[in-house]
Amino acid sequence: MSPKLLPSNAARAELCSLGEHISIARKRRRMTIRRLAEAASVTAETVRRLEKGEPGVSVGTLAMVLLVLEGSGRLGSLLDPSTDDIGIIISVNDLPKRVREKGKSKSAAIIAESQEQAVRDNKYVGF
């Protein structure tokens, strides 16, 4: 895949940054490209392409390289729902204004809502 085919300059920059980080991690571990490639079951040329940030390198190759360098898979934690700040904000904003129990009459829902309001206003003290 040609770098020109990547639809976004921002995506291209992210891939280049990731490649640079992989290169630094490899060097810190005193691994040659060849040794990393063998451990990840890919060619040395594929590792070179990954380190350059070329978009045509497969996600499977990235997963294997990260596994070799990290000892655990970090790829699976990308966009983890528990740390996805944007997703959390969206889901909080999409919460309903009120929740009613199914099967209760409208008057029961009004009573329950007024009790909840009293609790929120600290006007209701229960034992």
N, C-alpha and C positions, 0 to 999 in steps of 0.2 A: 504494500500500500504506500503510495507516495505521500509525503508530508503535506502536499498541496490538497490531498483529498480529505484531510481531517477538517471537519466543519467549523472548528472554533480555534482561534489563536489561544484562548484561555486553556482549552483542553490540551493543546500542543505544549504549552508552558508547563502544565501539570505533569505531563508525561516526561518532559525533560528534567523537571525537578525530581520526580520519582527515580528516574534513571541515575541521576547524580547521587541520590541518597543510597541507592543500591550499590553503586560503585564505591562510595565512602565506606559503607558497611562491610563490603567485601575486603577492602584494603585494611580496615581496622582488624579484621580477623586474619590478616596475613594470608589471604587466599588468592591464588592466581585465577584468572578467568577460566583457564582450562579445568582447574580443580573444582570450581563452582559449577561449571557446565557438567562435569562428570557426576557430581553429587546430585544435580537437578535433572539428570538424564536428558540433557539437551546438548547442542553443539556450542562450541566456544563462540562461533559467529552469532548465534542467537543471544547469548549473554551480552556480547558487544552491542547488538542492536537494542536490547533492553536498556542497557546503560546509556545509550544515546537518546533514548526516549522515542524510538520509532514506534508508531502506532500499530504496526502489523504483528507485533509479538503477541502470542495468545495469552489469555487470562490463565490458562492452565500452566503455562511456563512461568508466569509471574508468581502463581501460587507455589510452585515447586521451589523457585529461587527464594521466596520469602521463608518457606519452611526450612530450607537449608541454612539461611542466614539467621533466622530467629529461633529455630527450634520449636516453634509453634506457629500455627497459621493465623496471621494478622488480617489476612484478606477477608476472612469471614466476619470480622468485627467492623468492617466498613459499613456505615449507615446502620449500626446496631440501634434498634428501636429505643433502647433505654438511654442512648446518648445522642440521638438525632434531634438536636435543638429545634430545627425548623419544623420537623414532623410533630414534635411535642407542642409547639406553639399553634400549629394548624389544628391539631386535635383538640386542644383546650378551647380554641376559638369556635370550634364546631360543636361543642357540648350544648345540649338543649337548655333552654332557659329554665324549664321545670320538668320534673319527672313525676308522672302519676302512676299509681298502681292500677293494673288492669282489673276490671271487674268491679271497681268501687264506683259508687254513684258520684255525680258531680258535687253534691253537697258534702259527701265524705272527703272528697279531694279539697274542697274549700276549707273545711275544718282542719284537715291535716296541714294545709298551707298556712293557715293562721297560727297554728301551734308552732310550726317551724319559724315563722316570723317572730313570734313571742320569744322563742329560745334565742334567736339571733339578737333580739333587742334586750335580752336579759330581763324580761318581764315575767318569765315563767320559771318557777323554781320547783323542781321535782325532787322526790325522795328516792 
